[in-house]
């Protein structure tokens, strides 16, 4: 898992310093990439300096249906396992 600059989820405050990609474990995120908080399952987006920001609702309009389905499945899995802390 690539290490990223430590960033807190803007929804729950959980601190993250790593990211995984759905298809390439070694891929580093880029500005604008979407993420899901591993703690609260909030949809996030990498901003400047790869700091996590809330994902604007308008982003859904540009997401390929297959990618949207993957994101919703990830959220479902996170929510089904409960809180880490």
C-alpha positions in Angstrom: 0.0 0.0 0.0 1.5 3.3 -1.0 2.1 5.8 1.9 0.5 9.2 1.4 0.8 12.4 3.4 -1.2 11.9 6.7 -4.6 13.4 6.3 -7.8 13.3 8.4 -11.2 12.4 7.1 -13.2 15.6 7.1 -16.3 13.7 8.2 -15.1 11.7 11.2 -11.5 12.8 11.8 -9.9 9.4 11.3 -6.2 9.8 10.3 -5.0 8.0 7.2 -1.6 7.7 5.8 -2.0 5.0 3.1 -4.2 4.4 0.1 -5.1 1.4 -2.1 -6.3 1.4 -5.6 -9.1 -0.9 -6.8 -7.0 -2.4 -9.6 -3.3 -1.5 -9.0 -2.0 -1.9 -5.4 1.1 0.2 -6.2 -0.7 3.2 -7.8 -0.4 6.5 -6.0 -3.5 8.7 -5.9 -3.7 11.9 -7.9 -5.5 15.2 -7.2 -9.2 14.6 -7.9 -9.1 10.8 -7.3 -11.9 9.5 -5.1 -11.4 7.7 -1.8 -13.6 6.1 0.9 -12.8 6.6 4.6 -12.0 3.2 6.1 -13.6 4.3 9.4 -16.9 6.0 8.5 -17.2 5.1 4.8 -17.5 8.8 3.7 -16.8 9.5 0.0 -13.8 11.7 -0.2 -11.6 13.2 -2.9 -7.9 14.0 -2.9 -7.3 17.7 -3.1 -4.1 19.8 -3.2 -1.1 18.1 -1.7 -3.3 14.9 -1.6 -5.2 16.2 1.4 -8.6 14.5 1.7 -11.7 16.6 1.2 -15.4 15.9 1.1 -16.4 14.6 -2.3 -18.8 17.0 -3.9 -22.2 15.4 -4.9 -21.6 16.7 -8.5 -18.7 14.3 -8.9 -21.2 11.4 -9.2 -22.4 12.8 -12.5 -18.9 12.1 -14.0 -18.3 8.6 -12.5 -18.5 5.6 -14.8 -21.4 3.4 -13.6 -18.9 0.5 -13.0 -16.8 2.7 -10.8 -19.8 4.0 -8.9 -20.9 0.4 -8.2 -17.4 -0.4 -6.9 -17.5 2.6 -4.6 -20.9 1.7 -3.2 -19.8 -1.9 -2.6 -16.7 -0.6 -0.7 -18.9 1.6 1.4 -21.3 -1.3 2.1 -18.4 -3.5 3.2 -17.0 -0.8 5.5 -20.4 -0.1 7.1 -21.1 -3.8 7.6 -17.9 -4.5 9.6 -18.5 -1.6 12.1 -16.1 1.0 13.5 -12.4 0.3 13.8 -12.0 2.3 17.0 
